[in-house]
């Protein structure tokens, strides 16, 4: 759902982003985060940075001649840590969530060329075929309150990890240059969310996750219950939430090539999803941090 451009929405987004001020290196980064969220929620059509720049209203403190260039820098080059943003977001969610189910998903982003981080011809469970694409692992949460995306992480195939010039060009950090399976990435996301206090004792695979005995065993080792599949009503809540992330909020529209840019964009799409649900329900506080 897209929201009309109005001063009240801009004010609420700025208030929300101020709650994350301590997690950004500089005040301006938190302000640009509010602008980017505004673009994701208000821009009709593809959420490219060029389109976002046409729809946003800047606060007086961020007056620039080229809005698109400033947004490009904020997403692709600005050195803020999305993991800190996720941690504060989790803290806000714990105050709102009842008991629910963690859901692990594979996401695929079809791409042309070979320079976008992680892209290559590879098999995707989502697409049920080989394609030139990026693959990410995502963790969601389904509760009586609905669908809540939690976090996501890009998967790097072996061929990428053996190509240091490409890793350098995409800005892949040293910590991410070790071959890690999708199962291990999923467990890392799950552990991060649980350590932050997200409630829930059940874990299930989304429809776009390959069957993995290792994953179910590792989940049970953590004292959690594994469900082989979701109930039909939960599956419906999951296709709508995923559709909202991918298309309505533009998760799949990102055109940058860097590791940092992909994960910055994904993090802000997650926040935009939470805000969208909050605004649609006309909640006054709307995740006051």
MIDOSE-1310 file (N, C-alpha, C; in nm, 2 decimals, decimal comma, always signed):
residues 289
xxxx	+0,08/-0,12/+0,00/+0,00/+0,00/+0,00/+0,09/+0,12/+0,00; +0,06/+0,21/-0,09/+0,14/+0,34/-0,10/+0,06/+0,45/-0,02; +0,13/+0,54/+0,04/+0,07/+0,64/+0,12/+0,08/+0,78/+0,05; -0,02/+0,86/+0,07/-0,02/+0,99/+0,00/+0,09/+1,08/+0,06
xxxx	+0,14/+1,17/-0,02/+0,24/+1,26/+0,03/+0,18/+1,37/+0,12; +0,21/+1,37/+0,25/+0,15/+1,47/+0,34/+0,25/+1,50/+0,45; +0,23/+1,61/+0,51/+0,33/+1,66/+0,61/+0,33/+1,57/+0,73; +0,21/+1,52/+0,77/+0,20/+1,43/+0,88/+0,28/+1,31/+0,87
xxxx	+0,28/+1,24/+0,75/+0,35/+1,12/+0,73/+0,50/+1,15/+0,74; +0,55/+1,26/+0,68/+0,69/+1,30/+0,68/+0,73/+1,32/+0,83; +0,65/+1,39/+0,91/+0,68/+1,41/+1,05/+0,69/+1,28/+1,12; +0,60/+1,19/+1,10/+0,61/+1,06/+1,17/+0,73/+0,98/+1,13
xxxx	+0,77/+0,98/+1,01/+0,89/+0,91/+0,96/+1,01/+0,97/+1,02; +1,02/+1,10/+1,03/+1,13/+1,17/+1,09/+1,14/+1,13/+1,24; +1,03/+1,13/+1,31/+1,03/+1,09/+1,45/+1,07/+0,95/+1,47; +1,03/+0,86/+1,38/+1,07/+0,72/+1,38/+1,22/+0,71/+1,37
xxxx	+1,27/+0,77/+1,26/+1,42/+0,76/+1,23/+1,50/+0,82/+1,35; +1,45/+0,92/+1,41/+1,53/+0,98/+1,53/+1,55/+0,88/+1,64; +1,46/+0,78/+1,65/+1,48/+0,68/+1,75/+1,60/+0,59/+1,72; +1,65/+0,59/+1,60/+1,76/+0,51/+1,56/+1,89/+0,60/+1,55
xxxx	+1,88/+0,72/+1,60/+1,99/+0,82/+1,58/+2,12/+0,76/+1,64; +2,11/+0,69/+1,76/+2,24/+0,64/+1,82/+2,30/+0,53/+1,74; +2,23/+0,47/+1,65/+2,28/+0,36/+1,57/+2,34/+0,40/+1,44; +2,33/+0,53/+1,41/+2,40/+0,58/+1,29/+2,52/+0,66/+1,34
xxxx	+2,62/+0,67/+1,25/+2,74/+0,75/+1,29/+2,72/+0,90/+1,30; +2,63/+0,95/+1,22/+2,60/+1,09/+1,21/+2,45/+1,12/+1,21; +2,41/+1,23/+1,25/+2,27/+1,27/+1,25/+2,22/+1,27/+1,11; +2,30/+1,32/+1,01/+2,24/+1,32/+0,88/+2,20/+1,19/+0,82
xxxx	+2,27/+1,08/+0,87/+2,24/+0,95/+0,82/+2,10/+0,91/+0,86; +2,06/+0,94/+0,99/+1,93/+0,91/+1,04/+1,82/+0,99/+0,96; +1,86/+1,11/+0,92/+1,77/+1,20/+0,85/+1,75/+1,14/+0,71; +1,86/+1,09/+0,64/+1,84/+1,03/+0,51/+1,77/+0,90/+0,52
xxxx	+1,78/+0,83/+0,63/+1,70/+0,71/+0,65/+1,55/+0,74/+0,64; +1,51/+0,84/+0,71/+1,37/+0,89/+0,71/+1,33/+0,92/+0,56; +1,41/+0,99/+0,49/+1,38/+1,03/+0,35/+1,37/+0,90/+0,27; +1,46/+0,80/+0,28/+1,45/+0,68/+0,20/+1,32/+0,60/+0,24
xxxx	+1,29/+0,60/+0,36/+1,16/+0,53/+0,40/+1,04/+0,60/+0,34; +1,05/+0,73/+0,34/+0,94/+0,81/+0,28/+0,93/+0,77/+0,13; +1,04/+0,76/+0,06/+1,03/+0,72/-0,08/+0,98/+0,58/-0,10; +1,02/+0,48/-0,02/+0,97/+0,35/-0,03/+0,82/+0,34/-0,01
xxxx	+0,77/+0,42/+0,09/+0,62/+0,42/+0,12/+0,54/+0,50/+0,02; +0,60/+0,60/-0,04/+0,52/+0,69/-0,12/+0,54/+0,68/-0,28; +0,64/+0,62/-0,32/+0,67/+0,61/-0,46/+0,59/+0,51/-0,53; +0,52/+0,55/-0,63/+0,44/+0,45/-0,71/+0,53/+0,39/-0,82
xxxx	+0,52/+0,26/-0,85/+0,60/+0,20/-0,95/+0,73/+0,15/-0,89; +0,83/+0,13/-0,97/+0,96/+0,07/-0,93/+1,03/+0,17/-0,83; +1,08/+0,11/-0,73/+1,15/+0,18/-0,62/+1,30/+0,20/-0,65; +1,33/+0,25/-0,77/+1,47/+0,28/-0,80/+1,50/+0,41/-0,73
xxxx	+1,62/+0,44/-0,71/+1,66/+0,56/-0,64/+1,62/+0,68/-0,72; +1,63/+0,68/-0,85/+1,59/+0,79/-0,93/+1,44/+0,82/-0,91; +1,36/+0,72/-0,90/+1,21/+0,74/-0,88/+1,19/+0,79/-0,74; +1,26/+0,73/-0,64/+1,24/+0,78/-0,50/+1,27/+0,93/-0,49
xxxx	+1,37/+0,97/-0,56/+1,42/+1,11/-0,55/+1,31/+1,20/-0,60; +1,22/+1,16/-0,69/+1,12/+1,24/-0,74/+1,00/+1,26/-0,65; +0,98/+1,17/-0,55/+0,87/+1,17/-0,47/+0,89/+1,22/-0,33; +1,01/+1,23/-0,29/+1,04/+1,27/-0,14/+1,04/+1,42/-0,12
xxxx	+1,01/+1,45/+0,00/+1,02/+1,59/+0,05/+1,13/+1,60/+0,15; +1,23/+1,68/+0,13/+1,35/+1,69/+0,21/+1,32/+1,79/+0,33; +1,37/+1,76/+0,45/+1,37/+1,86/+0,56/+1,47/+1,97/+0,52; +1,45/+2,08/+0,59/+1,54/+2,20/+0,56/+1,69/+2,16/+0,58
xxxx	+1,72/+2,07/+0,67/+1,86/+2,04/+0,71/+1,92/+1,96/+0,60; +1,85/+1,91/+0,50/+1,91/+1,82/+0,40/+1,89/+1,88/+0,26; +1,89/+2,00/+0,25/+1,88/+2,06/+0,11/+2,00/+2,04/+0,03; +1,98/+1,97/-0,08/+2,09/+1,93/-0,18/+2,04/+1,96/-0,32
xxxx	+2,13/+1,98/-0,41/+2,10/+2,00/-0,55/+2,05/+1,88/-0,62; +2,12/+1,76/-0,59/+2,09/+1,64/-0,66/+2,05/+1,53/-0,55; +1,91/+1,52/-0,54/+1,86/+1,43/-0,44/+1,90/+1,28/-0,47; +1,89/+1,25/-0,60/+1,92/+1,11/-0,64/+2,06/+1,07/-0,60
xxxx	+2,15/+1,16/-0,63/+2,29/+1,14/-0,60/+2,31/+1,12/-0,45; +2,25/+1,20/-0,37/+2,26/+1,20/-0,22/+2,20/+1,06/-0,17; +2,09/+1,02/-0,23/+2,03/+0,89/-0,19/+2,12/+0,77/-0,23; +2,18/+0,79/-0,35/+2,28/+0,68/-0,39/+2,39/+0,67/-0,29
xxxx	+2,44/+0,78/-0,25/+2,56/+0,78/-0,15/+2,51/+0,72/-0,02; +2,39/+0,76/+0,03/+2,35/+0,71/+0,16/+2,33/+0,56/+0,16; +2,28/+0,50/+0,05/+2,25/+0,36/+0,04/+2,38/+0,28/+0,01; +2,46/+0,33/-0,09/+2,57/+0,25/-0,14/+2,70/+0,27/-0,08
xxxx	+2,73/+0,39/-0,03/+2,86/+0,43/+0,02/+2,86/+0,46/+0,17; +2,76/+0,52/+0,22/+2,76/+0,57/+0,36/+2,78/+0,45/+0,46; +2,88/+0,47/+0,55/+2,92/+0,36/+0,63/+2,84/+0,34/+0,76; +2,71/+0,31/+0,75/+2,63/+0,28/+0,86/+2,61/+0,13/+0,87
xxxx	+2,59/+0,08/+0,99/+2,58/-0,07/+1,01/+2,44/-0,11/+1,02; +2,39/-0,18/+0,92/+2,25/-0,22/+0,93/+2,22/-0,32/+1,04; +2,32/-0,39/+1,09/+2,30/-0,49/+1,20/+2,26/-0,41/+1,33; +2,31/-0,29/+1,35/+2,27/-0,21/+1,46/+2,12/-0,17/+1,45
xxxx	+2,08/-0,14/+1,33/+1,94/-0,10/+1,30/+1,85/-0,22/+1,33; +1,89/-0,34/+1,28/+1,81/-0,46/+1,31/+1,79/-0,48/+1,46; +1,90/-0,47/+1,53/+1,90/-0,49/+1,68/+1,79/-0,40/+1,74; +1,80/-0,27/+1,71/+1,70/-0,18/+1,77/+1,56/-0,22/+1,73
xxxx	+1,54/-0,25/+1,60/+1,41/-0,29/+1,54/+1,36/-0,41/+1,62; +1,44/-0,51/+1,65/+1,40/-0,63/+1,72/+1,35/-0,59/+1,86; +1,43/-0,50/+1,92/+1,39/-0,45/+2,05/+1,25/-0,39/+2,05; +1,22/-0,32/+1,95/+1,08/-0,26/+1,94/+0,98/-0,36/+1,91
xxxx	+1,01/-0,47/+1,83/+0,92/-0,57/+1,80/+0,88/-0,65/+1,93; +0,98/-0,68/+2,01/+0,95/-0,76/+2,13/+0,84/-0,70/+2,22; +0,82/-0,57/+2,21/+0,72/-0,51/+2,29/+0,58/-0,53/+2,23; +0,58/-0,58/+2,10/+0,45/-0,58/+2,03/+0,40/-0,72/+1,99
xxxx	+0,49/-0,81/+1,99/+0,46/-0,94/+1,93/+0,41/-1,04/+2,04; +0,31/-1,12/+2,00/+0,28/-1,23/+2,08/+0,35/-1,36/+2,03; +0,32/-1,47/+2,09/+0,39/-1,59/+2,04/+0,35/-1,62/+1,90; +0,45/-1,67/+1,82/+0,44/-1,69/+1,68/+0,53/-1,79/+1,63
xxxx	+0,55/-1,79/+1,50/+0,63/-1,89/+1,43/+0,74/-1,82/+1,35; +0,87/-1,86/+1,37/+0,97/-1,81/+1,28/+0,97/-1,88/+1,15; +0,98/-1,81/+1,04/+0,97/-1,87/+0,91/+1,10/-1,83/+0,83; +1,16/-1,93/+0,77/+1,29/-1,92/+0,69/+1,25/-1,93/+0,55
xxxx	+1,30/-1,83/+0,47/+1,27/-1,82/+0,33/+1,39/-1,80/+0,24; +1,38/-1,85/+0,12/+1,48/-1,81/+0,02/+1,42/-1,71/-0,07; +1,50/-1,60/-0,10/+1,45/-1,50/-0,20/+1,54/-1,50/-0,32; +1,49/-1,48/-0,43/+1,57/-1,47/-0,56/+1,55/-1,34/-0,63
xxxx	+1,65/-1,28/-0,68/+1,65/-1,15/-0,75/+1,71/-1,18/-0,89; +1,63/-1,18/-0,99/+1,68/-1,21/-1,13/+1,76/-1,08/-1,17; +1,88/-1,10/-1,22/+1,97/-0,99/-1,26/+2,03/-1,02/-1,40; +2,07/-0,92/-1,47/+2,15/-0,93/-1,59/+2,29/-0,90/-1,55
xxxx	+2,39/-0,95/-1,63/+2,53/-0,93/-1,61/+2,59/-1,01/-1,50; +2,70/-0,98/-1,45/+2,78/-1,06/-1,36/+2,84/-0,97/-1,24; +2,81/-0,84/-1,24/+2,88/-0,76/-1,14/+2,80/-0,73/-1,01; +2,67/-0,74/-1,01/+2,60/-0,73/-0,89/+2,64/-0,83/-0,79
xxxx	+2,66/-0,80/-0,67/+2,72/-0,89/-0,57/+2,64/-1,02/-0,56; +2,71/-1,13/-0,57/+2,65/-1,26/-0,55/+2,57/-1,31/-0,67; +2,56/-1,24/-0,78/+2,48/-1,28/-0,90/+2,56/-1,38/-0,98; +2,50/-1,49/-1,02/+2,55/-1,58/-1,12/+2,44/-1,68/-1,16
xxxx	+2,46/-1,76/-1,26/+2,36/-1,86/-1,30/+2,36/-1,97/-1,19; +2,25/-1,99/-1,12/+2,25/-2,08/-1,01/+2,10/-2,13/-0,99; +2,09/-2,24/-0,93/+1,95/-2,29/-0,91/+1,88/-2,22/-0,79; +1,76/-2,18/-0,82/+1,68/-2,11/-0,72/+1,55/-2,19/-0,69
xxxx	+1,53/-2,22/-0,56/+1,41/-2,29/-0,52/+1,29/-2,20/-0,55; +1,30/-2,07/-0,53/+1,19/-1,98/-0,56/+1,14/-1,99/-0,70; +1,24/-1,99/-0,79/+1,21/-1,99/-0,94/+1,19/-2,13/-0,99; +1,24/-2,23/-0,92/+1,23/-2,37/-0,96/+1,31/-2,40/-1,09
xxxx	+1,42/-2,33/-1,10/+1,50/-2,34/-1,22/+1,63/-2,27/-1,20; +1,72/-2,29/-1,29/+1,85/-2,21/-1,29/+1,82/-2,08/-1,35; +1,88/-1,98/-1,30/+1,87/-1,84/-1,35/+1,99/-1,76/-1,31; +2,01/-1,65/-1,39/+2,11/-1,56/-1,35/+2,05/-1,47/-1,24
xxxx	+2,09/-1,49/-1,12/+2,02/-1,42/-1,01/+2,11/-1,41/-0,88; +2,06/-1,33/-0,79/+2,11/-1,32/-0,65/+2,02/-1,41/-0,57; +2,07/-1,47/-0,46/+1,99/-1,54/-0,37/+2,01/-1,49/-0,23; +1,91/-1,47/-0,16/+1,92/-1,42/-0,02/+1,84/-1,51/+0,07
xxxx	+1,88/-1,52/+0,20/+1,81/-1,59/+0,30/+1,74/-1,49/+0,39; +1,61/-1,51/+0,41/+1,53/-1,42/+0,49/+1,46/-1,49/+0,61; +1,45/-1,42/+0,72/+1,38/-1,46/+0,84/+1,26/-1,38/+0,86; +1,14/-1,44/+0,87/+1,02/-1,37/+0,90/+0,96/-1,42/+1,03
xxxx	+0,85/-1,36/+1,07/+0,78/-1,40/+1,19/+0,63/-1,38/+1,17; +0,56/-1,49/+1,19/+0,41/-1,49/+1,18/+0,35/-1,50/+1,32; +0,27/-1,40/+1,35/+0,20/-1,40/+1,48/+0,05/-1,37/+1,46; -0,03/-1,37/+1,56/-0,17/-1,33/+1,55/-0,18/-1,19/+1,49
xxxx	-0,08/-1,11/+1,51/-0,08/-0,97/+1,46/-0,04/-0,96/+1,31; +0,00/-1,08/+1,25/+0,03/-1,08/+1,11/+0,17/-1,12/+1,07; +0,21/-1,06/+0,96/+0,35/-1,09/+0,90/+0,45/-0,98/+0,94; +0,56/-1,03/+0,99/+0,67/-0,94/+1,03/+0,80/-0,98/+0,97
xxxx	+0,85/-0,92/+0,87/+0,99/-0,95/+0,82/+1,09/-0,91/+0,93; +1,19/-0,99/+0,95/+1,29/-0,97/+1,06/+1,42/-0,92/+1,00; +1,48/-1,00/+0,91/+1,62/-0,97/+0,86/+1,65/-1,06/+0,74; +1,75/-1,02/+0,66/+1,79/-1,10/+0,55/+1,94/-1,09/+0,52
xxxx	+1,99/-1,18/+0,46/+2,14/-1,19/+0,43/+2,16/-1,25/+0,29; +2,25/-1,19/+0,22/+2,28/-1,24/+0,08/+2,37/-1,36/+0,09; +2,34/-1,46/+0,00/+2,42/-1,58/-0,01/+2,52/-1,56/-0,12; +2,65/-1,60/-0,09/+2,76/-1,59/-0,19/+2,80/-1,73/-0,23
xxxx	+2,78/-1,76/-0,36/+2,83/-1,89/-0,42/+2,98/-1,90/-0,41; +3,02/-2,03/-0,43/+3,17/-2,06/-0,42/+3,24/-1,98/-0,53; +3,19/-1,97/-0,65/+3,26/-1,91/-0,76/+3,29/-1,76/-0,72; +3,20/-1,70/-0,65/+3,22/-1,56/-0,61/+3,33/-1,55/-0,51
xxxx	+3,33/-1,65/-0,41/+3,43/-1,64/-0,31/+3,57/-1,67/-0,35; +3,58/-1,73/-0,47/+3,71/-1,76/-0,53/+3,76/-1,65/-0,62; +3,68/-1,54/-0,63/+3,72/-1,43/-0,72/+3,74/-1,31/-0,64; +3,86/-1,29/-0,59/+3,89/-1,18/-0,50/+3,87/-1,04/-0,57
xxxx	+3,91/-1,02/-0,70/+3,88/-0,89/-0,76/+3,73/-0,85/-0,76; +3,64/-0,95/-0,78/+3,50/-0,92/-0,78/+3,45/-0,90/-0,64; +3,50/-0,97/-0,54/+3,47/-0,94/-0,40/+3,51/-0,80/-0,36; +3,63/-0,76/-0,40/+3,68/-0,63/-0,37/+3,59/-0,52/-0,44
xxxx	+3,56/-0,54/-0,56/+3,48/-0,45/-0,64/+3,34/-0,43/-0,58; +3,29/-0,54/-0,52/+3,15/-0,53/-0,46/+3,16/-0,49/-0,32; +3,28/-0,47/-0,26/+3,29/-0,43/-0,12/+3,25/-0,53/-0,02; +3,27/-0,66/-0,05/+3,23/-0,77/+0,04/+3,32/-0,77/+0,16
xxxx	+3,28/-0,75/+0,28/+3,37/-0,75/+0,40/+3,44/-0,88/+0,42; +3,55/-0,88/+0,48/+3,63/-1,00/+0,51/+3,55/-1,11/+0,58; +3,47/-1,07/+0,67/+3,39/-1,16/+0,75/+3,29/-1,24/+0,67; +3,26/-1,19/+0,55/+3,16/-1,26/+0,47/+3,22/-1,33/+0,35
xxxx	+3,35/-1,35/+0,36/+3,42/-1,41/+0,24/+3,45/-1,56/+0,27; +3,38/-1,62/+0,36/+3,40/-1,76/+0,39/+3,27/-1,83/+0,34; +3,29/-1,95/+0,27/+3,18/-2,02/+0,22/+3,08/-2,06/+0,33; +2,96/-2,02/+0,32/+2,86/-2,04/+0,42/+2,73/-2,09/+0,35
xxxx	+2,68/-2,20/+0,40/+2,56/-2,26/+0,33/+2,43/-2,17/+0,37; +2,33/-2,19/+0,29/+2,20/-2,12/+0,32/+2,15/-2,16/+0,45; +2,17/-2,29/+0,49/+2,12/-2,33/+0,62/+2,19/-2,26/+0,73; +2,33/-2,24/+0,72/+2,40/-2,17/+0,83/+2,36/-2,02/+0,83
xxxx	+2,34/-1,96/+0,72/+2,29/-1,82/+0,72/+2,16/-1,81/+0,79; +2,07/-1,91/+0,76/+1,94/-1,91/+0,82/+1,95/-1,92/+0,98; +2,04/-2,01/+1,02/+2,06/-2,02/+1,16/+2,12/-1,90/+1,23; +2,21/-1,83/+1,16/+2,27/-1,71/+1,21/+2,16/-1,60/+1,23
xxxx	+2,07/-1,59/+1,13/+1,96/-1,49/+1,15/+1,87/-1,53/+1,26; +1,84/-1,66/+1,27/+1,75/-1,71/+1,38/+1,81/-1,68/+1,52; +1,94/-1,71/+1,53/+2,01/-1,69/+1,66/+2,01/-1,54/+1,69; +2,03/-1,45/+1,59/+2,03/-1,31/+1,62/+1,90/-1,26/+1,67
xxxx	+1,79/-1,31/+1,61/+1,66/-1,26/+1,65/+1,62/-1,31/+1,79; +1,66/-1,44/+1,82/+1,62/-1,49/+1,95/+1,71/-1,43/+2,06; +1,83/-1,40/+2,03/+1,92/-1,33/+2,13/+1,86/-1,19/+2,16; +1,79/-1,13/+2,07/+1,74/-1,00/+2,09/+1,60/-1,00/+2,16
xxxx	+1,55/-1,12/+2,19/+1,43/-1,14/+2,26/+1,30/-1,16/+2,19; +1,31/-1,18/+2,05/+1,19/-1,21/+1,98/+1,13/-1,34/+2,03; +1,01/-1,34/+2,07/+0,95/-1,46/+2,13/+0,92/-1,57/+2,02; +0,88/-1,69/+2,06/+0,84/-1,79/+1,97/+0,93/-1,92/+1,99
xxxx	+0,86/-2,03/+1,98/+0,93/-2,16/+2,00/+0,92/-2,25/+1,88; +0,86/-2,20/+1,77/+0,84/-2,28/+1,65/+0,92/-2,22/+1,53; +0,97/-2,31/+1,45/+1,04/-2,27/+1,33/+0,98/-2,35/+1,21; +0,96/-2,29/+1,10/+0,91/-2,36/+0,98/+0,97/-2,30/+0,85
xxxx	+0,98/-2,39/+0,75/+1,03/-2,34/+0,62/+0,92/-2,27/+0,54; +0,95/-2,17/+0,48/+0,86/-2,11/+0,38/+0,85/-2,20/+0,26; +0,75/-2,16/+0,18/+0,73/-2,24/+0,06/+0,85/-2,24/-0,04; +0,93/-2,14/-0,03/+1,05/-2,13/-0,11/+1,18/-2,16/-0,04
xxxx	+1,18/-2,28/+0,03/+1,29/-2,32/+0,10/+1,32/-2,47/+0,07; +1,44/-2,51/+0,03/+1,47/-2,65/+0,00/+1,46/-2,73/+0,13; +1,41/-2,85/+0,12/+1,40/-2,94/+0,24/+1,55/-2,96/+0,29; +1,57/-2,95/+0,42/+1,70/-2,96/+0,48/+1,69/-3,03/+0,61
xxxx	+1,73/-3,16/+0,62/+1,73/-3,23/+0,74/+1,83/-3,17/+0,84; +1,94/-3,11/+0,79/+2,03/-3,05/+0,88/+1,97/-2,93/+0,95; +1,89/-2,85/+0,87/+1,83/-2,73/+0,93/+1,73/-2,77/+1,05; +1,65/-2,87/+1,02/+1,55/-2,91/+1,12/+1,63/-2,97/+1,25
xxxx	+1,74/-3,04/+1,23/+1,81/-3,09/+1,34/+1,88/-2,98/+1,42; +1,93/-2,88/+1,35/+2,00/-2,77/+1,42/+1,89/-2,69/+1,50; +1,78/-2,67/+1,44/+1,67/-2,60/+1,51/+1,63/-2,67/+1,64; +1,61/-2,80/+1,63/+1,58/-2,88/+1,75/+1,69/-2,88/+1,85
xxxx	+1,81/-2,87/+1,81/+1,92/-2,86/+1,90/+1,92/-2,73/+1,99; +1,85/-2,63/+1,93/+1,83/-2,51/+2,00/+1,71/-2,50/+2,10; +1,65/-2,62/+2,11/+1,53/-2,63/+2,20/+1,41/-2,57/+2,14; +1,40/-2,56/+2,01/+1,29/-2,51/+1,94/+1,21/-2,63/+1,86
xxxx	+1,09/-2,61/+1,84/+1,01/-2,70/+1,76/+1,02/-2,68/+1,62; +1,03/-2,78/+1,54/+1,04/-2,77/+1,39/+0,91/-2,82/+1,33; +0,85/-2,73/+1,24/+0,73/-2,78/+1,17/+0,77/-2,80/+1,02; +0,73/-2,91/+0,97/+0,77/-2,94/+0,83/+0,70/-2,85/+0,73
xxxx	+0,59/-2,80/+0,77/+0,52/-2,70/+0,68/+0,43/-2,61/+0,76; +0,39/-2,50/+0,70/+0,30/-2,41/+0,76/+0,15/-2,44/+0,74; +0,07/-2,41/+0,84/-0,08/-2,42/+0,81/-0,12/-2,34/+0,69; -0,22/-2,38/+0,63/-0,27/-2,31/+0,50/-0,29/-2,16/+0,53
xxxx	-0,35/-2,12/+0,64/-0,38/-1,98/+0,66/-0,25/-1,90/+0,68; -0,15/-1,97/+0,74/-0,02/-1,90/+0,75/+0,05/-1,88/+0,62; +0,04/-1,98/+0,53/+0,09/-1,97/+0,40/+0,04/-1,85/+0,33; -0,09/-1,83/+0,34/-0,16/-1,71/+0,28/-0,10/-1,58/+0,33
xxxx	-0,08/-1,57/+0,46/-0,03/-1,45/+0,52/+0,11/-1,43/+0,48; +0,19/-1,54/+0,46/+0,33/-1,53/+0,42/+0,34/-1,48/+0,28; +0,25/-1,54/+0,13/+0,26/-1,50/-0,01/+0,24/-1,36/-0,02; +0,12/-1,29/+0,09/+0,08/-1,15/+0,09/+0,20/-1,06/+0,14
xxxx	+0,26/-1,11/+0,26/+0,37/-1,03/+0,31/+0,49/-1,03/+0,22; +0,52/-1,15/+0,16/+0,63/-1,15/+0,06/+0,61/-1,06/-0,06; +0,48/-1,06/-0,10/+0,45/-0,98/-0,22/+0,47/-0,83/-0,19; +0,43/-0,80/-0,06/+0,44/-0,66/-0,02/+0,59/-0,62/-0,02
xxxx	+0,68/-0,70/+0,04/+0,82/-0,67/+0,04/+0,88/-0,66/-0,10; +0,85/-0,76/-0,18/+0,92/-0,77/-0,31/+0,87/-0,66/-0,41; +0,74/-0,64/-0,42/+0,69/-0,56/-0,52/+0,65/-0,42/-0,47; +0,56/-0,42/-0,37/+0,50/-0,29/-0,32/+0,61/-0,20/-0,26
xxxx	+0,70/-0,26/-0,18/+0,80/-0,19/-0,11/+0,94/-0,19/-0,19; +0,94/-0,27/-0,29/+1,06/-0,25/-0,38/+1,19/-0,33/-0,34; +1,17/-0,44/-0,26/+1,29/-0,51/-0,23/+1,36/-0,56/-0,35; +1,29/-0,60/-0,45/+1,35/-0,66/-0,58/+1,39/-0,55/-0,68
xxxx	+1,36/-0,42/-0,64/+1,39/-0,32/-0,74/+1,53/-0,26/-0,73; +1,61/-0,30/-0,63/+1,74/-0,24/-0,61/+1,83/-0,26/-0,73; +1,89/-0,16/-0,77/+1,98/-0,17/-0,89/+2,13/-0,15/-0,86; +2,17/-0,14/-0,74/+2,31/-0,12/-0,70/+2,38/-0,26/-0,71
xxxx	+2,51/-0,25/-0,70/+2,59/-0,37/-0,72/+2,66/-0,41/-0,59; +2,67/-0,33/-0,49/+2,76/-0,35/-0,38/+2,69/-0,43/-0,27; +2,77/-0,50/-0,19/+2,73/-0,57/-0,07/+2,66/-0,47/+0,03; +2,72/-0,36/+0,05/+2,67/-0,26/+0,14/+2,54/-0,21/+0,09
xxxx	+2,53/-0,17/-0,03/+2,40/-0,12/-0,09/+2,29/-0,22/-0,08; +2,31/-0,34/-0,11/+2,21/-0,45/-0,10/+2,15/-0,46/+0,04; +2,24/-0,47/+0,14/+2,20/-0,49/+0,27/+2,14/-0,37/+0,34; +2,19/-0,25/+0,30/+2,12/-0,13/+0,34/+1,98/-0,12/+0,29
xxxx	+1,96/-0,14/+0,16/+1,83/-0,13/+0,10/+1,74/-0,24/+0,17; +1,78/-0,36/+0,18/+1,70/-0,46/+0,24/+1,66/-0,43/+0,38; +1,75/-0,37/+0,46/+1,71/-0,33/+0,60/+1,60/-0,23/+0,60; +1,61/-0,13/+0,52/+1,52/-0,02/+0,52/+1,38/-0,07/+0,46
xxxx	+1,38/-0,17/+0,37/+1,26/-0,22/+0,32/+1,19/-0,30/+0,44; +1,27/-0,37/+0,52/+1,21/-0,43/+0,64/+1,14/-0,33/+0,73; +1,21/-0,22/+0,76/+1,15/-0,12/+0,84/+1,03/-0,06/+0,78; +1,03/-0,04/+0,64/+0,92/+0,02/+0,57/+0,80/-0,07/+0,58
xxxx	+0,82/-0,20/+0,58/+0,71/-0,30/+0,60/+0,65/-0,29/+0,73; +0,73/-0,27/+0,84/+0,67/-0,26/+0,97/+0,60/-0,13/+0,98; +0,65/-0,02/+0,93/+0,58/+0,11/+0,93/+0,45/+0,10/+0,85; +0,45/+0,04/+0,74/+0,33/+0,03/+0,66/+0,22/-0,04/+0,73
xxxx	+0,25/-0,15/+0,80/+0,15/-0,22/+0,88/+0,10/-0,13/+0,99; +0,19/-0,06/+1,05/+0,15/+0,03/+1,16/+0,06/+0,14/+1,12; +0,10/+0,20/+1,01/+0,02/+0,32/+0,96/-0,12/+0,28/+0,90; -0,12/+0,16/+0,84/-0,25/+0,11/+0,79/-0,35/+0,08/+0,91
xxxx	-0,29/+0,04/+1,02/-0,37/+0,01/+1,14/-0,40/+0,14/+1,22; -0,34/+0,25/+1,17/-0,36/+0,38/+1,24/-0,32/+0,38/+1,38; -0,20/+0,32/+1,41/-0,14/+0,32/+1,54/-0,07/+0,45/+1,56; -0,10/+0,51/+1,67/-0,04/+0,65/+1,69/+0,11/+0,64/+1,72
xxxx	+0,15/+0,55/+1,80/+0,29/+0,55/+1,84/+0,38/+0,50/+1,73; +0,34/+0,40/+1,65/+0,41/+0,36/+1,53/+0,56/+0,33/+1,55; +0,59/+0,24/+1,64/+0,72/+0,19/+1,67/+0,81/+0,31/+1,72; +0,76/+0,38/+1,82/+0,84/+0,49/+1,88/+0,96/+0,43/+1,94
x	+1,08/+0,46/+1,89/+1,21/+0,40/+1,95/+1,26/+0,48/+2,07
